[in-house]
Amino acid sequence: MQVEILNLDGKSVGKIELQDSIFGIEPRADILHRVVTWQRANARAGTHAVKTVSDVAGSGRKAFKQKKTGNARQGERYNVHMRGGGVVHGPVVRDHGIDLPKKIRSLGLKMALSSKVKDGTLIVIDNEKMNAIKTSTLAKQLKKMNIASALFVGADKVDENFKKSAANIINVDVLPTIGLNVLDILKHEKLVLTADAVKAVEARLA
């Protein structure tokens, strides 16, 4: 399929051919859900933890004598039912990551790209290069292109002036091709690829 190539002023400067095997497949919600779940699970730090009885600092002596106190007998003052004691069945440090076959990950990325084409929210620009760091200039250009929420994807490296200009614009993120992922594609209204990024994506998913 062919789509127009725009510049940052929203003017057409040519056309580009997109591979149907990457940008033209039918999206499936179950595949996208599996990939997003895998991404979010792997992003969890898993560093949450609580102290069990053996971790609480303090003496191991008996809390009080066995008899004639009017209290229920207690062996440890740091048991789980005592004030200041350990926590039972609390979270422990662990890896929340799950496995997902590479074929499913690749398919999910293709479906996310295809969903943007299907919705008419995929935009291809000639390049993202800017002469200077100017957030106000970029904001005006995005408004002219009717972009309020977008993920911009460059080739191997993103132009530093563009990246820094976009840093303070709400709902606009910038990634190189290597960082392209399903979650970021789906959480933005529009996906903006440079012409070089299209070639890089097609080479990556071929």
N, C-alpha and C positions, 0 to 999 in steps of 0.2 A: 504494500500500500504506500501511497505517497502522501506526505504532509508538507505544509509550508514551513520554510525557515524564516524566522523573524529576527530583527535586531532588537536591541534594548529599547528602541523608540517605538516598537510595535509595527514596524513596516516590513513588508515581505521582501526578502532578498534572494529567494530561490525555493527549490523543493528538494526533498530528500526521500529516499526509498527506505521503508522500514520492513524488516523481515517478518513475514506472517507467522513463522514458527516461534517468534519471540514476542511480537507485539499484537498478534492476531488470534490468540487462542481463547477459548471460552473460560472465564474465571469460575472457580469453584470455591464456595464459602468454606467447605470443610478443609480443603488444602491450605487456604489462607489462614484459617484458624489454627491449624497445627503448626504452621511456621511462626506465627505471632506468639503462640504459647511457648514454643521452643526458644525464641528470642528473649522473651520476658523472663523465662525461668533461668536462662543462662546469665542474665544480667543481675540476678539477685546475689548479693554478697555472701549470704549465709553465715554471717559473723555474729548473729544473735545468740546469746547464751545466758544462763542463770546459774547460781551456785546451788549445788546439791549439798546434802548433809556433810559429805567429806570435804567440801570446798570452803565451808564457813570457818573463818578463823576464830579460835577461842579454845578454852580448856575443855578436855574431855571428861571432867569430873561430873559426878552425878548432880542433877539440878538441885535437889534437896533430899533430905533423908526419907527413907522408904515409908516410915509409919508416923502416925500421930501429928500430921501437919494439916489434916483436913483436905488435902489435895489428892488428886489421882496420882498414882505412882508414875514416876518418870525416870527413864534411864539416861537420856541425853538431853541437854538443854538446847541443842541445836537441831532437834528433830523437826520434821516438816510441819507438825501441828503446833509448834511452839513459836512465840513471838521472836522474830529475829533469826528464826531457824532457816534451814534450806528449803528449796522449792522442789516439789515432786512433779515429774512429767513435764518439766519446762523445756523450752527450746535449747538445742545444743548446736555447736558449730558444725555445719555440714554443707555439702554441695547440693544446690537445688537443680543443677543442670540435668537436662534429659537428652536422650539421643534422638536424632532424626536423620534418616538417610539423605545423602547428598542429592540424590535424584529428586526427593521431595522438596528440599530446600531450593534447588534450581527451578523446579516446576512452580513453586510458590512465587518466586521472584518474577518469572515470566507472566504468571497470572496477574500479579500486582501491576506490572507494566501494561498488560493487555486491558486491565480494568480501567486504567486512565485513558487509554485510546478509545475504548468503548463509550466512556462517559464524556468524551470530548474535552478532557482536562489535561491532555498531554500537549506541551508546547516545546517546540524545538527552536533554539536560537543559534545564531551563527557563532557567537562566542560571548564570554562573560567579562572580557577585559575592560578595565576602566583606567583612565589616565591618572586619576588621583583618588584618594580616599574621601568620598563625599556622600554621606548618608542621605542628605536632603535631595540630592540629584537622583540617586537610585530610587528613593521613595516616590518621587514624581514620575519616574519612568514606570515603576510598577503600577502606580495608580492609572497611568495612561493605558497600560496593558490589561487593566482590570484584574490585577493579582493582589489578593488580600492574604492568602495563605498558600505558600508554595515551598517545595523542596527543589533547590537548584543543584544540578549535578554537572560537574566539570569533568575533564578527562583525568589524566594521571595526577595533575596538580591543579588546584583552583587558583585563579588570579588573586593575589594577596589584597590588592586594592578593592576588588569586588567583595572578597570575604569579609574584610574589615568594615566596608560600607554597609554590608547587610547584617552585621553583628547586632546592631541595636534596633533592628526592625522586627516588630512582633510577628510571630507566625511565619517567619522566613528563615529557613535553614539552608546551609551550603555544605555539600559533600563532594569528595572526589569519587570517581567511578568505583574504586575498591571498597568504599564505605556504603554503597547503595544497598538498601535492605528493605524488606517488605513492610516492617512496622512504620518506618519513616515515610514511605510512599503513601501508605493508607491513611496516616494521621494528618496529612496535608491535603488541602483541597485540590491543588494543581501540582503537576510534576513538570519541571522545566529542565530539559536536557540540552547541552550544547551539541553541535554537529559532531564534534570529536567524541563526546561522551556516548552518542548513539553507536558509533563504530566500536568504541571500547566495550560497551555493554554487549553488543552482538558478538564480539570476539570472546568475551568472557562466558557467554551462555551458549555458544555454538556447539 
